[in-house]
Amino acid sequence: MRGTDVMQEPLFTTVQLESFVPKDHPLRGLRVLMDEALKELNGLFDTMYADGGRDSIPPERLLRAQLLQVLYTIRSERQLCEQLQYNLLFRWFVGLPMDAVAWEHSTFSKNRDRLLDHEVIPELFAEVVEAARRRGLLSEEHFSVDGTLIPAWASHKSFRPKDDAPRGGGGGNPEVDFHGESRCNETHASTTDPEARLLRKSKGSGAILCYQGHTVMENRHGLIVAAQASHARGPAAEWDSAVELLNTLPGSRRKTVGADKGFDTARFVKRCRGLGITAQVARKTKGSAVDGRTTRHAGYAVSQLKRKRIEEPFGWGKCIGPLRQVKQRGLPRVNALFPFAMLGWNLVRMRNILALNTG
């Protein structure tokens, strides 16, 4: 007998949110790793809020929700809140009860400054790295470094002379003809994001308004152990930021660092040696800063093979994560978003590696 197409909901239900999530769902492993890192930040979270007053939204839930935005390529916090209203999987991961009303999108904007002021993202990133270290997933001796351009939330039309009045016709998207005009960061600035800088990735490519992201990857499993964003200043910013991040690595053992030809400079190699780190960079055809004392060892070839994997988190961050077009303005906010995207990469890698080892 044919059933009738009539939906009649029961008056009472005993179904729990947990029952809607498959036992082998990938988010289960990610939730365990994320909660482990968040638990270590309890003391920091206590200092962020007053002792009295109305209870706030737990910061743990806000951070889990932002992780979902990275993992599922959700383009805006408004859309994220819409998903939280009806997506049971997202509600379970965040810790939002089934009958609770989803937050307003402005909740994230109001709490973002609090997270920045207390440097929550760097602490959370460090706890995720420490969780990987406790599980023996990190190499403490062999690393790779590289950088990438992070397109800013600003257009070429907003890049105007610093002492010039707005040009073009009326409306919100005026016509501006800047062809043939000499433009540089010393004389021009974006009216949308003044901290963005105009930079080209390589010769022959077009210049874009952007920031630069810098990472240090350990070579065993391709996990990011250090990450930061900076103003876009070209190769010099890459060298200096790489050395700065390498200087934060723990341990007193002799280390090696692999990198592409862009790091084959006397400045970078010398500073690495000053830190007790052997720079195993790809050699230029002429004028290389490394010689046979470095390249003769078998580890040099291994380092050159492993260093290419550092492009994987960049590609993941721009294809899956939020780095293809950041929706934050200003270096402090971009410098929080970039490590958080790399944190998402680490969690996915860790979950996959641990599942493979226990499967």
C-alpha positions as CSV (number, residue, x, y, z in Angstrom):
1,M,0.0,0.0,0.0
2,R,1.3,3.4,-0.9
3,G,2.2,5.7,2.0
4,T,0.8,9.2,2.3
5,D,3.2,12.2,1.8
6,V,2.3,13.8,5.1
7,M,4.9,14.6,7.7
8,Q,3.7,14.5,11.3
9,E,6.3,15.1,13.9
10,P,6.1,13.3,17.2
11,L,5.2,15.4,20.3
12,F,8.3,14.1,22.2
13,T,11.6,12.7,21.0
14,T,14.5,11.1,22.7
15,V,17.0,11.2,19.9
16,Q,20.3,12.7,20.8
17,L,22.5,14.9,18.6
18,E,25.4,12.4,19.0
19,S,23.3,9.7,17.2
20,F,23.2,11.7,13.9
21,V,27.0,11.6,13.5
22,P,28.5,8.4,12.0
23,K,31.0,6.6,14.2
24,D,33.7,6.8,11.5
25,H,33.0,10.4,10.5
26,P,36.3,12.3,10.1
27,L,35.1,15.1,12.3
28,R,35.1,12.8,15.3
29,G,38.9,12.5,15.2
30,L,39.3,16.2,14.7
31,R,37.0,17.0,17.6
32,V,39.2,14.9,19.9
33,L,42.4,16.6,18.8
34,M,40.8,20.1,19.0
35,D,39.3,19.5,22.4
36,E,42.7,18.3,23.7
37,A,44.3,21.6,22.6
38,L,41.4,23.7,23.9
39,K,41.6,22.1,27.3
40,E,45.1,23.3,27.8
41,L,43.9,26.9,27.3
42,N,41.4,26.9,30.2
43,G,43.6,29.2,32.2
44,L,43.9,31.7,29.4
45,F,40.2,31.7,28.7
46,D,39.5,32.5,32.4
47,T,41.6,35.7,32.1
48,M,39.6,36.9,29.1
49,Y,36.3,37.4,30.9
50,A,35.1,39.2,34.0
51,D,34.2,37.3,37.1
52,G,30.6,38.6,37.2
53,G,27.9,39.3,34.7
54,R,26.0,37.3,32.2
55,D,27.5,34.2,30.8
56,S,29.2,34.6,27.4
57,I,29.3,32.1,24.6
58,P,32.1,29.7,25.5
59,P,35.2,30.6,23.5
60,E,35.7,26.9,22.8
61,R,32.5,26.8,20.8
62,L,33.5,29.9,18.8
63,L,36.9,28.4,17.9
64,R,35.3,25.1,16.9
65,A,32.9,27.0,14.7
66,Q,35.7,28.9,13.0
67,L,37.5,25.7,12.4
68,L,34.4,24.4,10.6
69,Q,34.6,27.5,8.4
70,V,38.1,26.6,7.4
71,L,37.5,22.9,6.9
72,Y,34.3,23.3,4.8
73,T,35.2,26.4,2.8
74,I,32.4,28.5,4.3
75,R,32.8,31.9,2.7
76,S,31.4,34.1,5.5
77,E,30.4,34.1,9.2
78,R,26.9,34.9,8.2
79,Q,26.7,31.7,6.1
80,L,28.4,29.8,9.0
81,C,25.6,30.9,11.4
82,E,23.0,29.8,8.8
83,Q,24.6,26.4,8.7
84,L,24.6,26.1,12.5
85,Q,20.9,26.7,12.5
86,Y,20.0,23.5,10.6
87,N,23.2,21.4,10.2
88,L,23.2,18.8,12.9
89,L,26.7,17.7,12.2
90,F,28.0,21.3,12.7
91,R,25.9,21.6,15.9
92,W,27.5,18.5,17.3
93,F,31.0,19.5,16.5
94,V,30.6,23.0,17.9
95,G,28.8,21.7,21.0
96,L,25.6,23.6,20.4
97,P,22.5,21.8,21.7
98,M,19.8,20.7,19.3
99,D,17.2,23.1,20.6
100,A,19.5,26.1,21.0
101,V,19.2,29.1,18.7
102,A,22.3,29.7,16.5
103,W,24.2,32.9,17.2
104,E,24.1,36.1,15.2
105,H,27.0,36.5,12.8
106,S,28.1,39.7,14.7
107,T,29.1,37.4,17.6
108,F,32.3,36.6,15.8
109,S,33.1,40.2,15.1
110,K,32.6,41.2,18.7
111,N,34.8,38.3,20.0
112,R,37.5,38.6,17.4
113,D,39.2,41.5,19.2
114,R,39.2,39.6,22.5
115,L,40.9,36.7,20.8
116,L,43.5,39.0,19.3
117,D,44.2,41.0,22.5
118,H,44.9,37.8,24.4
119,E,46.8,36.1,21.6
120,V,44.6,33.0,21.7
121,I,45.4,31.8,18.1
122,P,49.2,31.6,18.6
123,E,48.6,29.7,21.9
124,L,46.1,27.3,20.3
125,F,48.5,26.7,17.4
126,A,51.3,25.9,19.8
127,E,49.1,23.4,21.7
128,V,48.2,21.6,18.5
129,V,51.9,21.3,17.6
130,E,52.6,20.1,21.1
131,A,49.9,17.4,20.8
132,A,51.6,16.2,17.6
133,R,54.9,16.2,19.5
134,R,53.5,14.0,22.3
135,R,52.3,11.5,19.7
136,G,55.8,11.3,18.1
137,L,54.7,12.8,14.8
138,L,57.3,15.6,14.6
139,S,60.9,15.6,13.4
140,E,63.0,17.7,15.8
141,E,66.0,18.0,13.5
142,H,64.9,18.4,9.8
143,F,62.7,21.2,8.6
144,S,61.7,23.2,5.5
145,V,60.7,26.8,5.0
146,D,58.9,28.8,2.4
147,G,56.5,31.7,2.0
148,T,53.4,32.5,0.0
149,L,51.4,35.5,-1.0
150,I,48.0,36.0,0.7
151,P,45.7,38.2,-1.4
152,A,44.3,41.1,0.6
153,W,40.7,42.1,0.8
154,A,41.3,45.1,-1.4
155,S,41.1,45.9,-5.1
156,H,43.5,47.7,-7.5
157,K,41.0,50.6,-7.7
158,S,41.5,51.3,-4.0
159,F,45.3,51.6,-4.5
160,R,45.6,55.4,-4.8
161,P,48.2,58.1,-4.2
162,K,48.4,58.8,-0.5
163,D,47.8,62.6,-1.1
164,D,45.2,62.2,-3.8
165,A,41.4,62.6,-3.5
166,P,39.1,59.8,-4.7
167,R,38.9,59.6,-8.5
168,G,36.4,58.2,-11.0
169,G,32.7,58.5,-11.4
170,G,29.9,58.1,-8.9
171,G,28.6,55.0,-7.4
172,G,30.2,52.3,-5.3
173,N,32.3,50.9,-8.1
174,P,33.7,53.9,-10.0
175,E,35.7,53.7,-13.3
176,V,39.4,54.3,-12.6
177,D,42.0,54.2,-15.3
178,F,45.4,53.7,-13.8
179,H,47.1,52.2,-17.0
180,G,50.4,53.8,-17.7
181,E,50.5,55.3,-14.2
182,S,53.6,54.6,-12.1
183,R,52.5,53.1,-8.8
184,C,54.5,51.9,-5.8
185,N,54.1,51.3,-2.1
186,E,56.0,54.4,-1.1
187,T,53.6,56.8,-2.9
188,H,50.4,54.8,-3.0
189,A,48.2,53.0,-0.5
190,S,44.9,51.1,-0.5
191,T,42.0,53.0,0.9
192,T,40.3,49.7,1.7
193,D,43.2,48.0,3.5
194,P,46.1,50.5,4.1
195,E,48.4,47.7,5.4
196,A,48.2,45.7,2.2
197,R,51.2,46.1,-0.1
198,L,51.5,45.8,-3.9
199,L,53.8,42.9,-4.8
200,R,54.3,40.5,-7.7
201,K,55.0,36.8,-7.1
202,S,57.6,36.5,-9.9
203,K,58.8,38.2,-13.1
204,G,56.1,38.2,-15.7
205,S,53.3,37.9,-13.2
206,G,50.9,40.7,-12.3
207,A,51.3,42.6,-9.0
208,I,48.5,42.1,-6.4
209,L,47.7,43.8,-3.1
210,C,48.7,41.2,-0.5
211,Y,50.4,40.0,2.6
212,Q,53.1,37.3,2.9
213,G,52.7,34.1,4.9
214,H,55.7,32.2,6.2
215,T,55.9,28.7,7.6
216,V,58.3,26.1,9.0
217,M,57.4,22.5,8.2
218,E,58.9,19.5,9.9
219,N,60.0,16.9,7.3
220,R,58.7,13.7,8.9
221,H,54.9,14.1,8.3
222,G,54.7,17.5,6.7
223,L,53.2,19.3,9.7
224,I,53.5,23.0,10.1
225,V,55.4,23.9,13.4
226,A,55.6,27.7,13.0
227,A,53.6,30.2,11.0
228,Q,53.2,33.9,10.7
229,A,52.0,36.6,8.3
230,S,53.9,39.8,7.5
231,H,53.7,42.9,5.3
232,A,54.5,42.0,1.7
233,R,58.1,43.2,1.2
234,G,59.5,40.6,-1.2
235,P,62.3,38.1,-0.8
236,A,63.9,40.0,2.1
237,A,60.7,39.4,4.2
238,E,60.9,35.7,3.4
239,W,64.5,35.3,4.5
240,D,64.1,37.4,7.7
241,S,60.8,35.8,8.7
242,A,62.1,32.3,8.1
243,V,65.1,32.9,10.3
244,E,62.8,34.4,13.0
245,L,60.6,31.4,13.0
246,L,63.5,28.9,12.9
247,N,64.9,30.7,16.0
248,T,61.7,29.7,17.9
249,L,62.2,26.0,17.4
250,P,62.8,24.1,20.6
251,G,65.8,21.8,21.3
252,S,69.6,22.1,21.1
253,R,70.3,19.5,18.5
254,R,71.8,20.4,15.2
255,K,69.1,21.1,12.7
256,T,68.8,21.3,8.9
257,V,66.4,23.4,6.8
258,G,65.5,22.9,3.2
259,A,64.3,25.6,0.9
260,D,64.0,26.6,-2.8
261,K,66.4,28.7,-4.8
262,G,64.9,31.9,-3.5
263,F,66.6,31.2,-0.2
264,D,70.0,30.6,-1.8
265,T,71.5,33.8,-0.5
266,A,74.6,34.5,1.6
267,R,72.3,36.5,4.0
268,F,70.0,33.6,4.7
269,V,72.7,30.9,4.8
270,K,74.9,32.9,7.2
271,R,72.1,33.6,9.6
272,C,71.0,30.0,9.7
273,R,74.6,28.9,10.5
274,G,74.5,31.5,13.3
275,L,71.6,29.5,14.8
276,G,73.4,26.2,14.4
277,I,71.2,25.2,11.4
278,T,72.5,23.8,8.2
279,A,70.8,25.5,5.2
280,Q,70.2,22.8,2.6
281,V,68.8,25.1,0.0
282,A,68.4,24.4,-3.7
283,R,71.5,25.8,-5.5
284,K,71.4,28.5,-8.1
285,T,73.2,27.9,-11.4
286,K,75.6,30.8,-10.6
287,G,76.6,32.5,-7.4
288,S,75.3,29.9,-5.0
289,A,75.8,30.5,-1.3
290,V,76.2,26.7,-0.5
291,D,79.0,24.5,-1.7
292,G,80.1,20.9,-1.6
293,R,80.5,20.8,2.2
294,T,76.7,20.8,2.3
295,T,75.6,19.1,-1.0
296,R,78.0,16.1,-0.6
297,H,75.9,14.6,2.2
298,A,73.0,12.2,1.4
299,G,70.8,14.2,3.7
300,Y,70.9,17.1,1.2
301,A,69.1,15.1,-1.5
302,V,66.5,13.9,1.0
303,S,66.0,17.5,2.2
304,Q,65.5,18.7,-1.4
305,L,62.9,16.0,-1.9
306,K,61.0,16.7,1.4
307,R,61.0,20.5,1.0
308,K,58.5,20.4,-1.8
309,R,55.8,19.2,0.5
310,I,55.6,22.6,2.1
311,E,53.6,23.7,-0.9
312,E,50.8,21.3,0.1
313,P,49.5,23.3,3.1
314,F,49.6,26.5,1.0
315,G,47.5,24.8,-1.7
316,W,45.2,23.4,0.9
317,G,44.8,26.8,2.5
318,K,43.9,28.5,-0.8
319,C,41.7,25.7,-2.2
320,I,39.9,24.5,1.0
321,G,40.8,27.1,3.6
322,P,40.4,30.9,3.7
323,L,43.7,32.0,2.1
324,R,42.7,32.4,-1.5
325,Q,40.9,35.6,-0.6
326,V,41.1,36.6,3.0
327,K,38.0,38.3,4.5
328,Q,40.0,40.2,7.2
329,R,41.8,43.5,6.9
330,G,44.9,44.6,8.7
331,L,48.0,42.7,9.6
332,P,46.9,41.7,13.1
333,R,43.8,40.0,11.8
334,V,45.5,38.4,8.8
335,N,48.3,37.2,11.2
336,A,45.7,35.4,13.2
337,L,43.9,33.9,10.2
338,F,47.0,32.5,8.6
339,P,48.2,30.4,11.6
340,F,44.6,29.3,12.2
341,A,44.4,28.0,8.6
342,M,47.7,26.1,9.1
343,L,46.3,24.8,12.4
344,G,43.4,23.3,10.4
345,W,45.9,21.6,8.0
346,N,47.8,20.1,11.0
347,L,44.6,18.7,12.5
348,V,43.6,17.1,9.3
349,R,47.0,15.6,8.8
350,M,47.2,14.4,12.3
351,R,43.8,12.7,12.1
352,N,44.7,11.0,8.9
353,I,48.1,9.8,10.1
354,L,46.7,8.5,13.4
355,A,43.8,6.8,11.7
356,L,46.2,5.1,9.3
357,N,48.4,3.9,12.2
358,T,45.6,2.5,14.1
359,G,43.6,1.1,11.2
